[in-house]
Amino acid sequence: GAVVSQHPSRVICKSGTSVKIECRSLDFQATTMFWYRQFPKQSLMLMATSNEGSKATYEQGVEKDKFLINHASLTLSTLTVTSAHPEDSSFYICSATRQGLYQETQYFGPGTRLLVL
Amino acid sequence: TQLLEQSPQFLSIQEGENLTVYCNSSSVFSSLQWYRQEPGEGPVLLVTVVTGGEVKKLKRLTFQFGDARKDSSLHITAAQPGDTGLYLCAGPYNQGGKLIFGQGTELSVKP
């Protein structure tokens, strides 16, 4: 099946620093990637839609200057958490959309655990 | 506004028992998907249901899509400890391939 990777899998940073998370589709091209945030014991909350070659579309309540998204190629999207604070600590998951014969399917990455001290 | 209401949110059962998880909405969905997620990992797609009234089976898991395409259920027969995890239903909303997720059901199967 399709594989999506994320790097790093875990990151610990100091408050005020920026952290970049990479999302790659390994065996297919994805025109659209999505970034989600998940708190413990909770469901996934969509943060933004990342389209190759254009600006990301952010969900209501998500600060675009705080969470910078770059979709540089059909296989890579990056999420940068700028000036991270402890409340940004969370599990960040990306997904990549693969166009099949009859429908689109989202494949999820393994997630990145961010801890801001 | 939560478009997909999932219940129960927590379920703890003994090995061998049966269980059903529900995913309900007041909106019609063109399809619904069920995912399973283990701690520290991303969700893994189990099934997509597309047709109203559709029933799909995946070994001991049975998925059903309501006739009106507003609800879905996941039934697990003879649950095993390996079934433990977070089960999520999701459906497309708006355009652009966005998915909205239910609150999730945390299932714990004790040996």
gemmi code that builds the backbone of each chain (N, CA, C; Angstrom):
import gemmi

chains = {
    "A": [
        ("GLY", (0.825, -1.209, 0.000), (0.000, 0.000, 0.000), (0.851, 1.249, 0.000)),
        ("ALA", (0.207, 2.376, -0.187), (0.918, 3.642, -0.226), (1.553, 3.936, 1.124)),
        ("VAL", (2.703, 4.557, 1.078), (3.428, 4.851, 2.308), (3.689, 6.337, 2.418)),
        ("VAL", (3.416, 6.852, 3.606), (3.703, 8.250, 3.920), (4.623, 8.261, 5.133)),
        ("SER", (5.692, 9.017, 5.041), (6.628, 9.085, 6.162), (6.643, 10.481, 6.759)),
        ("GLN", (7.033, 10.548, 8.007), (7.196, 11.827, 8.695), (8.537, 11.835, 9.400)),
        ("HIS", (9.129, 13.007, 9.431), (10.409, 13.159, 10.123), (10.475, 14.518, 10.794)),
        ("PRO", (10.870, 14.610, 12.049), (11.255, 13.477, 12.893), (10.025, 12.783, 13.486)),
        ("SER", (10.230, 11.670, 14.126), (9.119, 10.985, 14.782), (8.851, 11.599, 16.156)),
        ("ARG", (9.918, 12.104, 16.765), (9.777, 12.779, 18.055), (10.742, 13.946, 18.088)),
        ("VAL", (10.313, 15.026, 18.720), (11.205, 16.175, 18.872), (10.887, 16.897, 20.168)),
        ("ILE", (11.935, 17.254, 20.873), (11.824, 18.056, 22.088), (12.551, 19.361, 21.829)),
        ("CYS", (11.906, 20.465, 22.106), (12.544, 21.750, 21.870), (12.260, 22.697, 23.021)),
        ("LYS", (13.021, 23.767, 23.062), (12.832, 24.787, 24.086), (11.786, 25.786, 23.615)),
        ("SER", (11.107, 26.352, 24.562), (10.112, 27.369, 24.258), (10.758, 28.528, 23.511)),
        ("GLY", (10.102, 28.983, 22.443), (10.617, 30.098, 21.663), (11.352, 29.688, 20.397)),
        ("THR", (11.704, 28.421, 20.304), (12.395, 27.949, 19.095), (11.374, 27.477, 18.067)),
        ("SER", (11.864, 27.248, 16.842), (11.003, 26.774, 15.755), (11.344, 25.331, 15.429)),
        ("VAL", (10.353, 24.589, 15.040), (10.526, 23.169, 14.725), (9.908, 22.880, 13.367)),
        ("LYS", (10.661, 22.162, 12.523), (10.157, 21.802, 11.204), (9.861, 20.313, 11.162)),
        ("ILE", (8.688, 19.970, 10.645), (8.281, 18.571, 10.492), (8.071, 18.305, 9.000)),
        ("GLU", (8.656, 17.208, 8.524), (8.535, 16.856, 7.110), (7.534, 15.724, 6.911)),
        ("CYS", (6.806, 15.806, 5.818), (5.862, 14.763, 5.430), (6.152, 14.399, 3.976)),
        ("ARG", (6.430, 13.123, 3.750), (6.763, 12.675, 2.401), (5.882, 11.504, 1.969)),
        ("SER", (5.414, 11.570, 0.724), (4.768, 10.408, 0.124), (5.857, 9.646, -0.612)),
        ("LEU", (6.053, 8.398, -0.241), (7.229, 7.654, -0.694), (7.066, 6.978, -2.044)),
        ("ASP", (5.879, 6.595, -2.405), (5.747, 5.855, -3.655), (4.626, 6.384, -4.540)),
        ("PHE", (4.208, 7.629, -4.277), (3.215, 8.232, -5.153), (3.320, 9.743, -5.040)),
        ("GLN", (2.754, 10.410, -6.025), (2.741, 11.866, -6.005), (1.418, 12.349, -5.403)),
        ("ALA", (1.512, 13.306, -4.532), (0.329, 13.798, -3.835), (0.182, 15.293, -4.084)),
        ("THR", (-0.861, 15.634, -4.812), (-1.084, 17.056, -5.044), (-1.587, 17.749, -3.785)),
        ("THR", (-2.213, 16.971, -2.924), (-2.769, 17.529, -1.700), (-2.293, 16.742, -0.498)),
        ("MET", (-1.846, 17.474, 0.489), (-1.494, 16.873, 1.769), (-2.234, 17.638, 2.848)),
        ("PHE", (-2.488, 16.966, 3.948), (-3.217, 17.572, 5.054), (-2.389, 17.453, 6.336)),
        ("TRP", (-2.544, 18.442, 7.192), (-1.877, 18.411, 8.500), (-2.937, 18.403, 9.592)),
        ("TYR", (-2.758, 17.473, 10.528), (-3.680, 17.315, 11.639), (-2.913, 17.447, 12.941)),
        ("ARG", (-3.690, 17.743, 13.967), (-3.151, 17.811, 15.318), (-4.024, 16.908, 16.187)),
        ("GLN", (-3.374, 16.186, 17.093), (-4.121, 15.261, 17.946), (-3.609, 15.340, 19.370)),
        ("PHE", (-4.511, 15.624, 20.296), (-4.169, 15.614, 21.715), (-4.465, 14.232, 22.278)),
        ("PRO", (-3.840, 13.897, 23.411), (-4.019, 12.546, 23.978), (-5.482, 12.171, 24.159)),
        ("LYS", (-5.812, 10.982, 23.775), (-7.148, 10.415, 23.920), (-8.209, 11.178, 23.116)),
        ("GLN", (-7.768, 11.983, 22.170), (-8.724, 12.719, 21.361), (-8.572, 12.376, 19.889)),
        ("SER", (-9.509, 12.863, 19.110), (-9.504, 12.585, 17.684), (-8.581, 13.550, 16.945)),
        ("LEU", (-8.507, 13.376, 15.647), (-7.681, 14.249, 14.811), (-8.435, 15.524, 14.470)),
        ("MET", (-7.738, 16.636, 14.557), (-8.309, 17.919, 14.175), (-7.524, 18.456, 12.985)),
        ("LEU", (-8.225, 18.722, 11.899), (-7.564, 19.226, 10.705), (-7.051, 20.632, 10.955)),
        ("MET", (-5.789, 20.852, 10.628), (-5.197, 22.175, 10.777), (-5.198, 22.928, 9.454)),
        ("ALA", (-4.756, 22.245, 8.407), (-4.598, 22.946, 7.132), (-4.510, 21.957, 5.985)),
        ("THR", (-4.820, 22.481, 4.810), (-4.686, 21.736, 3.567), (-3.515, 22.326, 2.806)),
        ("SER", (-2.616, 21.445, 2.390), (-1.398, 21.871, 1.716), (-1.452, 21.432, 0.257)),
        ("ASN", (-1.389, 22.396, -0.628), (-1.424, 22.099, -2.060), (-0.100, 22.454, -2.704)),
        ("GLU", (0.402, 21.563, -3.521), (1.684, 21.775, -4.182), (1.646, 23.023, -5.050)),
        ("GLY", (2.593, 23.900, -4.823), (2.722, 25.102, -5.637), (1.814, 26.253, -5.270)),
        ("SER", (1.052, 26.109, -4.203), (0.181, 27.214, -3.803), (0.159, 27.338, -2.284)),
        ("LYS", (-0.455, 28.419, -1.828), (-0.502, 28.638, -0.380), (-1.430, 27.643, 0.292)),
        ("ALA", (-1.083, 27.319, 1.507), (-1.915, 26.393, 2.267), (-3.216, 27.063, 2.678)),
        ("THR", (-4.232, 26.256, 2.864), (-5.520, 26.729, 3.351), (-5.678, 26.274, 4.783)),
        ("TYR", (-5.874, 27.225, 5.690), (-5.927, 26.921, 7.112), (-7.375, 26.834, 7.598)),
        ("GLU", (-7.591, 25.955, 8.539), (-8.906, 25.831, 9.168), (-9.100, 26.991, 10.147)),
        ("GLN", (-10.337, 27.249, 10.435), (-10.677, 28.343, 11.336), (-10.024, 28.131, 12.689)),
        ("GLY", (-9.392, 29.182, 13.192), (-8.759, 29.095, 14.497), (-7.304, 28.681, 14.464)),
        ("VAL", (-6.790, 28.309, 13.313), (-5.384, 27.914, 13.187), (-4.595, 29.107, 12.663)),
        ("GLU", (-3.566, 29.513, 13.415), (-2.780, 30.694, 13.028), (-1.793, 30.344, 11.924)),
        ("LYS", (-1.951, 30.970, 10.779), (-1.089, 30.651, 9.651), (0.340, 31.141, 9.860)),
        ("ASP", (0.532, 32.183, 10.649), (1.881, 32.664, 10.919), (2.573, 31.826, 11.980)),
        ("LYS", (1.801, 31.075, 12.714), (2.334, 30.205, 13.745), (2.732, 28.848, 13.156)),
        ("PHE", (1.902, 28.371, 12.276), (2.114, 27.068, 11.663), (2.339, 27.286, 10.157)),
        ("LEU", (3.616, 27.378, 9.785), (3.969, 27.646, 8.396), (4.005, 26.342, 7.618)),
        ("ILE", (3.333, 26.330, 6.492), (3.289, 25.124, 5.667), (3.846, 25.438, 4.296)),
        ("ASN", (4.740, 24.555, 3.844), (5.342, 24.674, 2.521), (5.197, 23.347, 1.795)),
        ("HIS", (4.636, 23.384, 0.601), (4.455, 22.158, -0.188), (5.319, 22.317, -1.438)),
        ("ALA", (6.591, 21.991, -1.266), (7.591, 22.314, -2.285), (7.536, 21.408, -3.504)),
        ("SER", (7.068, 20.187, -3.322), (7.034, 19.251, -4.440), (5.833, 18.331, -4.261)),
        ("LEU", (5.627, 17.454, -5.230), (4.482, 16.545, -5.178), (4.667, 15.426, -4.158)),
        ("THR", (5.821, 15.382, -3.526), (6.063, 14.333, -2.545), (6.482, 14.869, -1.183)),
        ("LEU", (6.506, 16.189, -1.012), (7.006, 16.742, 0.246), (6.209, 17.963, 0.679)),
        ("SER", (5.748, 17.911, 1.931), (5.158, 19.071, 2.579), (5.829, 19.224, 3.938)),
        ("THR", (6.047, 20.466, 4.334), (6.653, 20.697, 5.651), (5.763, 21.607, 6.486)),
        ("LEU", (5.749, 21.320, 7.771), (5.046, 22.136, 8.756), (6.083, 22.683, 9.720)),
        ("THR", (6.151, 23.996, 9.844), (7.075, 24.611, 10.791), (6.271, 25.272, 11.898)),
        ("VAL", (6.509, 24.828, 13.099), (5.895, 25.448, 14.275), (6.842, 26.544, 14.734)),
        ("THR", (6.432, 27.783, 14.559), (7.314, 28.900, 14.875), (7.108, 29.363, 16.314)),
        ("SER", (8.197, 29.778, 16.925), (8.166, 30.271, 18.306), (7.296, 29.363, 19.168)),
        ("ALA", (7.712, 28.131, 19.227), (6.904, 27.115, 19.912), (6.749, 27.410, 21.399)),
        ("HIS", (5.581, 27.088, 21.911), (5.291, 27.220, 23.339), (4.792, 25.883, 23.861)),
        ("PRO", (4.813, 25.681, 25.173), (4.377, 24.390, 25.718), (2.990, 23.960, 25.252)),
        ("GLU", (2.104, 24.908, 25.023), (0.747, 24.538, 24.573), (0.721, 24.006, 23.145)),
        ("ASP", (1.849, 24.147, 22.435), (1.955, 23.568, 21.080), (2.341, 22.093, 21.135)),
        ("SER", (2.676, 21.623, 22.319), (3.021, 20.212, 22.458), (1.828, 19.363, 22.050)),
        ("SER", (2.070, 18.444, 21.144), (0.971, 17.642, 20.615), (1.533, 16.575, 19.684)),
        ("PHE", (0.641, 15.795, 19.115), (0.979, 14.788, 18.110), (0.512, 15.345, 16.773)),
        ("TYR", (1.454, 15.547, 15.865), (1.129, 16.127, 14.567), (1.188, 15.030, 13.504)),
        ("ILE", (0.123, 14.927, 12.744), (0.007, 13.863, 11.739), (-0.278, 14.493, 10.386)),
        ("CYS", (0.402, 13.986, 9.363), (0.104, 14.447, 8.010), (-0.558, 13.317, 7.238)),
        ("SER", (-1.226, 13.679, 6.174), (-1.768, 12.671, 5.264), (-1.567, 13.156, 3.843)),
        ("ALA", (-1.503, 12.215, 2.934), (-1.318, 12.526, 1.523), (-2.412, 11.843, 0.733)),
        ("THR", (-2.946, 12.566, -0.226), (-4.055, 12.047, -1.015), (-3.539, 11.402, -2.293)),
        ("ARG", (-3.973, 10.199, -2.507), (-3.605, 9.462, -3.715), (-4.848, 9.267, -4.575)),
        ("GLN", (-4.734, 9.631, -5.828), (-5.857, 9.488, -6.745), (-5.882, 8.079, -7.303)),
        ("GLY", (-6.968, 7.347, -7.016), (-7.105, 6.006, -7.567), (-7.987, 6.042, -8.800)),
        ("LEU", (-8.362, 4.871, -9.276), (-9.192, 4.790, -10.477), (-10.571, 5.406, -10.247)),
        ("TYR", (-11.128, 5.163, -9.051), (-12.502, 5.588, -8.817), (-12.626, 6.611, -7.694)),
        ("GLN", (-11.643, 6.687, -6.831), (-11.775, 7.604, -5.700), (-10.402, 8.007, -5.182)),
        ("GLU", (-10.415, 9.048, -4.381), (-9.193, 9.477, -3.710), (-9.110, 8.807, -2.355)),
        ("THR", (-7.917, 8.477, -1.949), (-7.705, 7.881, -0.641), (-6.619, 8.652, 0.078)),
        ("GLN", (-6.875, 8.924, 1.368), (-5.853, 9.583, 2.180), (-5.038, 8.531, 2.917)),
        ("TYR", (-3.738, 8.674, 2.849), (-2.823, 7.804, 3.581), (-2.126, 8.646, 4.633)),
        ("PHE", (-2.103, 8.132, 5.835), (-1.588, 8.903, 6.957), (-0.149, 8.536, 7.285)),
        ("GLY", (0.595, 9.554, 7.702), (1.938, 9.318, 8.195), (1.891, 8.777, 9.607)),
        ("PRO", (3.050, 8.394, 10.138), (3.114, 7.805, 11.475), (3.039, 8.826, 12.603)),
        ("GLY", (3.057, 10.113, 12.253), (2.940, 11.133, 13.288), (4.275, 11.608, 13.825)),
        ("THR", (4.258, 12.814, 14.368), (5.428, 13.408, 15.028), (4.999, 13.915, 16.391)),
        ("ARG", (5.678, 13.408, 17.416), (5.378, 13.840, 18.786), (6.245, 15.047, 19.106)),
        ("LEU", (5.623, 16.196, 19.358), (6.349, 17.419, 19.697), (6.149, 17.739, 21.168)),
        ("LEU", (7.256, 17.941, 21.860), (7.220, 18.359, 23.258), (8.000, 19.648, 23.387)),
        ("VAL", (7.328, 20.684, 23.825), (7.965, 21.990, 24.002), (8.155, 22.242, 25.488)),
        ("LEU", (9.396, 22.443, 25.875), (9.693, 22.624, 27.305), (9.669, 24.091, 27.714)),
    ],
    "B": [
        ("THR", (-18.927, 22.640, 15.617), (-20.014, 21.659, 15.431), (-19.423, 20.330, 14.980)),
        ("GLN", (-19.702, 19.290, 15.775), (-19.189, 17.979, 15.445), (-20.164, 17.334, 14.479)),
        ("LEU", (-19.757, 17.107, 13.247), (-20.658, 16.550, 12.266), (-20.830, 15.049, 12.424)),
        ("LEU", (-19.808, 14.410, 12.969), (-19.844, 12.973, 13.188), (-19.774, 12.685, 14.680)),
        ("GLU", (-20.820, 12.071, 15.212), (-20.883, 11.724, 16.620), (-20.590, 10.234, 16.760)),
        ("GLN", (-19.534, 9.939, 17.491), (-19.128, 8.558, 17.638), (-19.417, 8.111, 19.065)),
        ("SER", (-19.901, 6.873, 19.209), (-20.174, 6.357, 20.546), (-19.974, 4.849, 20.585)),
        ("PRO", (-19.609, 4.300, 21.729), (-19.178, 5.045, 22.916), (-17.777, 5.605, 22.705)),
        ("GLN", (-17.356, 6.490, 23.561), (-16.019, 7.056, 23.429), (-14.976, 6.179, 24.099)),
        ("PHE", (-15.404, 5.417, 25.084), (-14.483, 4.488, 25.756), (-15.195, 3.151, 25.930)),
        ("LEU", (-14.460, 2.074, 25.734), (-15.031, 0.749, 25.850), (-13.953, -0.201, 26.359)),
        ("SER", (-14.260, -0.847, 27.475), (-13.327, -1.816, 28.026), (-14.055, -3.142, 28.174)),
        ("ILE", (-13.576, -4.165, 27.487), (-14.274, -5.449, 27.484), (-13.278, -6.579, 27.678)),
        ("GLN", (-13.826, -7.769, 27.914), (-13.005, -8.957, 28.052), (-12.835, -9.637, 26.693)),
        ("GLU", (-11.739, -10.314, 26.559), (-11.485, -11.084, 25.344), (-12.648, -12.035, 25.079)),
        ("GLY", (-13.052, -12.095, 23.814), (-14.137, -12.991, 23.451), (-15.498, -12.311, 23.349)),
        ("GLU", (-15.618, -11.152, 23.918), (-16.903, -10.445, 23.854), (-17.080, -9.774, 22.493)),
        ("ASN", (-18.333, -9.452, 22.198), (-18.657, -8.715, 20.973), (-18.891, -7.242, 21.325)),
        ("LEU", (-18.731, -6.377, 20.348), (-18.971, -4.957, 20.598), (-19.368, -4.258, 19.308)),
        ("THR", (-20.042, -3.133, 19.471), (-20.437, -2.314, 18.321), (-20.114, -0.861, 18.621)),
        ("VAL", (-19.537, -0.210, 17.652), (-19.237, 1.216, 17.729), (-20.097, 1.913, 16.687)),
        ("TYR", (-20.654, 3.057, 17.088), (-21.568, 3.774, 16.210), (-20.996, 5.123, 15.780)),
        ("CYS", (-21.339, 5.501, 14.578), (-20.911, 6.778, 14.016), (-22.141, 7.404, 13.368)),
        ("ASN", (-22.625, 8.495, 13.947), (-23.891, 9.077, 13.500), (-23.744, 10.537, 13.092)),
        ("SER", (-24.582, 10.930, 12.162), (-24.566, 12.313, 11.702), (-25.965, 12.720, 11.261)),
        ("SER", (-26.213, 14.010, 11.287), (-27.462, 14.529, 10.727), (-27.269, 14.868, 9.249)),
        ("SER", (-26.026, 14.756, 8.794), (-25.709, 15.073, 7.399), (-25.526, 13.800, 6.592)),
        ("VAL", (-25.776, 13.907, 5.316), (-25.542, 12.794, 4.404), (-24.095, 12.832, 3.929)),
        ("PHE", (-23.449, 11.692, 3.948), (-22.076, 11.585, 3.481), (-22.019, 10.717, 2.232)),
        ("SER", (-21.176, 11.107, 1.303), (-20.996, 10.301, 0.098), (-20.284, 8.990, 0.422)),
        ("SER", (-19.515, 8.992, 1.483), (-18.830, 7.788, 1.939), (-18.400, 7.998, 3.382)),
        ("LEU", (-18.125, 6.924, 4.061), (-17.560, 7.003, 5.408), (-16.406, 6.019, 5.494)),
        ("GLN", (-15.432, 6.389, 6.263), (-14.267, 5.537, 6.427), (-14.070, 5.209, 7.898)),
        ("TRP", (-13.505, 4.048, 8.136), (-13.147, 3.636, 9.494), (-11.642, 3.424, 9.551)),
        ("TYR", (-11.041, 3.974, 10.611), (-9.613, 3.855, 10.827), (-9.368, 3.236, 12.199)),
        ("ARG", (-8.201, 2.625, 12.324), (-7.730, 2.162, 13.621), (-6.371, 2.795, 13.863)),
        ("GLN", (-6.195, 3.305, 15.079), (-4.948, 3.979, 15.407), (-4.391, 3.406, 16.703)),
        ("GLU", (-3.118, 3.058, 16.669), (-2.433, 2.591, 17.872), (-1.634, 3.751, 18.454)),
        ("PRO", (-1.354, 3.705, 19.757), (-0.636, 4.812, 20.402), (0.680, 5.148, 19.698)),
        ("GLY", (0.885, 6.428, 19.427), (2.132, 6.869, 18.824), (2.249, 6.599, 17.344)),
        ("GLU", (1.154, 6.210, 16.718), (1.181, 5.941, 15.285), (0.053, 6.679, 14.581)),
        ("GLY", (0.131, 6.742, 13.270), (-0.931, 7.360, 12.504), (-2.092, 6.405, 12.295)),
        ("PRO", (-3.255, 6.921, 11.917), (-4.410, 6.059, 11.658), (-4.175, 5.182, 10.433)),
        ("VAL", (-4.719, 3.986, 10.486), (-4.634, 3.056, 9.365), (-6.042, 2.778, 8.872)),
        ("LEU", (-6.251, 2.951, 7.589), (-7.573, 2.760, 7.016), (-7.985, 1.288, 7.086)),
        ("LEU", (-9.198, 1.056, 7.622), (-9.746, -0.295, 7.666), (-10.673, -0.544, 6.482)),
        ("VAL", (-11.577, 0.407, 6.256), (-12.568, 0.202, 5.201), (-13.189, 1.528, 4.802)),
        ("THR", (-13.687, 1.583, 3.589), (-14.501, 2.695, 3.106), (-15.844, 2.128, 2.677)),
        ("VAL", (-16.924, 2.718, 3.178), (-18.257, 2.312, 2.738), (-18.841, 3.442, 1.911)),
        ("VAL", (-19.459, 3.074, 0.834), (-19.880, 4.066, -0.157), (-21.383, 4.009, -0.438)),
        ("THR", (-21.924, 2.815, -0.476), (-23.330, 2.649, -0.870), (-24.227, 2.509, 0.356)),
        ("GLY", (-25.358, 3.221, 0.354), (-26.308, 3.110, 1.458), (-26.732, 1.667, 1.658)),
        ("GLY", (-26.705, 1.196, 2.915), (-27.079, -0.175, 3.205), (-25.938, -1.169, 3.038)),
        ("GLU", (-24.813, -0.702, 2.603), (-23.673, -1.583, 2.338), (-23.146, -2.223, 3.613)),
        ("VAL", (-22.758, -3.483, 3.506), (-22.120, -4.204, 4.596), (-20.796, -4.763, 4.084)),
        ("LYS", (-19.734, -4.483, 4.826), (-18.425, -5.016, 4.461), (-17.851, -5.764, 5.653)),
        ("LYS", (-17.191, -6.874, 5.337), (-16.586, -7.668, 6.403), (-15.087, -7.750, 6.209)),
        ("LEU", (-14.398, -7.631, 7.332), (-12.954, -7.732, 7.349), (-12.612, -8.655, 8.512)),
        ("LYS", (-12.533, -9.952, 8.219), (-12.313, -10.977, 9.240), (-13.391, -10.866, 10.308)),
        ("ARG", (-13.058, -10.513, 11.532), (-14.054, -10.436, 12.609), (-14.725, -9.072, 12.702)),
        ("LEU", (-14.398, -8.187, 11.784), (-14.974, -6.844, 11.803), (-16.035, -6.729, 10.718)),
        ("THR", (-17.197, -6.200, 11.089), (-18.279, -5.987, 10.142), (-18.646, -4.507, 10.156)),
        ("PHE", (-18.634, -3.902, 8.994), (-18.938, -2.484, 8.842), (-20.244, -2.335, 8.075)),
        ("GLN", (-21.064, -1.402, 8.548), (-22.336, -1.177, 7.883), (-22.530, 0.311, 7.645)),
        ("PHE", (-23.055, 0.648, 6.493), (-23.383, 2.028, 6.143), (-24.907, 2.130, 6.133)),
        ("GLY", (-25.448, 3.113, 6.819), (-26.885, 3.252, 6.894), (-27.513, 3.519, 5.540)),
        ("ASP", (-28.777, 3.139, 5.426), (-29.486, 3.299, 4.156), (-29.474, 4.750, 3.680)),
        ("ALA", (-29.609, 5.661, 4.624), (-29.655, 7.089, 4.290), (-28.268, 7.713, 4.215)),
        ("ARG", (-27.254, 6.931, 4.412), (-25.850, 7.373, 4.377), (-25.579, 8.483, 5.387)),
        ("LYS", (-26.240, 8.378, 6.558), (-25.990, 9.333, 7.633), (-25.309, 8.673, 8.824)),
        ("ASP", (-25.176, 7.357, 8.799), (-24.611, 6.685, 9.947), (-23.899, 5.407, 9.514)),
        ("SER", (-23.039, 4.943, 10.389), (-22.295, 3.724, 10.117), (-21.999, 3.037, 11.446)),
        ("SER", (-21.752, 1.755, 11.373), (-21.407, 1.023, 12.579), (-20.272, 0.055, 12.290)),
        ("LEU", (-19.548, -0.225, 13.349), (-18.460, -1.206, 13.302), (-18.745, -2.235, 14.384)),
        ("HIS", (-18.859, -3.480, 13.984), (-19.110, -4.557, 14.929), (-17.911, -5.498, 14.936)),
        ("ILE", (-17.428, -5.785, 16.127), (-16.306, -6.727, 16.263), (-16.805, -7.963, 16.998)),
        ("THR", (-16.586, -9.094, 16.403), (-16.981, -10.364, 16.999), (-15.788, -11.003, 17.699)),
        ("ALA", (-16.053, -11.523, 18.886), (-15.008, -12.239, 19.636), (-13.725, -11.414, 19.710)),
        ("ALA", (-13.828, -10.270, 20.347), (-12.699, -9.340, 20.402), (-11.463, -9.986, 21.030)),
        ("GLN", (-10.322, -9.559, 20.539), (-9.038, -10.058, 21.026), (-8.190, -8.880, 21.519)),
        ("PRO", (-7.235, -9.130, 22.401), (-6.379, -8.038, 22.882), (-5.721, -7.251, 21.753)),
        ("GLY", (-5.458, -7.891, 20.650), (-4.855, -7.214, 19.504), (-5.778, -6.199, 18.844)),
        ("ASP", (-7.059, -6.234, 19.206), (-8.008, -5.250, 18.671), (-7.953, -3.934, 19.430)),
        ("THR", (-7.246, -3.906, 20.522), (-7.129, -2.700, 21.326), (-6.584, -1.545, 20.500)),
        ("GLY", (-7.206, -0.387, 20.642), (-6.745, 0.789, 19.907), (-7.839, 1.835, 19.837)),
        ("LEU", (-7.550, 2.898, 19.118), (-8.515, 3.972, 18.914), (-9.157, 3.789, 17.547)),
        ("TYR", (-10.468, 3.684, 17.528), (-11.205, 3.504, 16.272), (-11.866, 4.833, 15.907)),
        ("LEU", (-11.654, 5.239, 14.684), (-12.127, 6.535, 14.216), (-12.969, 6.369, 12.967)),
        ("CYS", (-14.114, 7.044, 12.950), (-14.844, 7.127, 11.691), (-14.557, 8.509, 11.102)),
        ("ALA", (-14.633, 8.604, 9.802), (-14.341, 9.862, 9.127), (-15.118, 9.929, 7.831)),
        ("GLY", (-15.445, 11.165, 7.446), (-16.152, 11.338, 6.193), (-15.712, 12.615, 5.513)),
        ("PRO", (-15.870, 12.679, 4.210), (-15.467, 13.882, 3.473), (-16.451, 15.024, 3.740)),
        ("TYR", (-15.912, 16.237, 3.808), (-16.807, 17.388, 3.932), (-16.234, 18.548, 3.139)),
        ("ASN", (-17.102, 19.419, 2.731), (-16.731, 20.514, 1.836), (-16.060, 19.935, 0.598)),
        ("GLN", (-15.141, 20.654, 0.038), (-14.458, 20.175, -1.150), (-12.968, 20.045, -0.885)),
        ("GLY", (-12.281, 19.510, -1.814), (-10.834, 19.442, -1.678), (-10.338, 18.224, -0.933)),
        ("GLY", (-11.227, 17.254, -0.733), (-10.771, 16.013, -0.115), (-10.617, 16.056, 1.377)),
        ("LYS", (-11.143, 17.095, 2.035), (-11.020, 17.171, 3.490), (-11.807, 16.056, 4.155)),
        ("LEU", (-11.276, 15.585, 5.269), (-11.959, 14.598, 6.082), (-12.307, 15.202, 7.439)),
        ("ILE", (-13.501, 14.870, 7.926), (-13.843, 15.216, 9.291), (-13.948, 13.916, 10.075)),
        ("PHE", (-13.394, 13.935, 11.290), (-13.336, 12.728, 12.091), (-14.345, 12.774, 13.231)),
        ("GLY", (-14.834, 11.597, 13.600), (-15.601, 11.468, 14.826), (-14.659, 11.585, 16.016)),
        ("GLN", (-15.249, 11.586, 17.223), (-14.433, 11.783, 18.431), (-13.524, 10.599, 18.724)),
        ("GLY", (-13.818, 9.461, 18.110), (-13.006, 8.278, 18.364), (-13.569, 7.405, 19.467)),
        ("THR", (-13.297, 6.123, 19.380), (-13.671, 5.156, 20.417), (-12.409, 4.447, 20.880)),
        ("GLU", (-12.071, 4.642, 22.143), (-10.900, 3.997, 22.720), (-11.319, 2.617, 23.213)),
        ("LEU", (-10.847, 1.589, 22.520), (-11.217, 0.220, 22.860), (-10.065, -0.465, 23.577)),
        ("SER", (-10.405, -1.085, 24.693), (-9.426, -1.882, 25.429), (-9.995, -3.289, 25.603)),
        ("VAL", (-9.272, -4.280, 25.100), (-9.705, -5.665, 25.221), (-8.741, -6.375, 26.165)),
        ("LYS", (-9.275, -6.810, 27.296), (-8.431, -7.430, 28.313), (-8.431, -8.948, 28.159)),
        ("PRO", (-7.248, -9.544, 28.301), (-7.157, -11.012, 28.146), (-7.818, -11.736, 29.299)),
    ],
}
model = gemmi.Model(1)
for chain_id, residues in chains.items():
    chain = gemmi.Chain(chain_id)
    for i, (resn, *xyz) in enumerate(residues, 1):
        res = gemmi.Residue()
        res.name, res.seqid = resn, gemmi.SeqId(i, " ")
        for name, pos in zip(("N", "CA", "C"), xyz):
            atom = gemmi.Atom()
            atom.name, atom.element = name, gemmi.Element(name[0])
            atom.pos, atom.b_iso = gemmi.Position(*pos), 0.0
            res.add_atom(atom)
        chain.add_residue(res)
    model.add_chain(chain)
structure = gemmi.Structure()
structure.add_model(model)
structure.setup_entities()
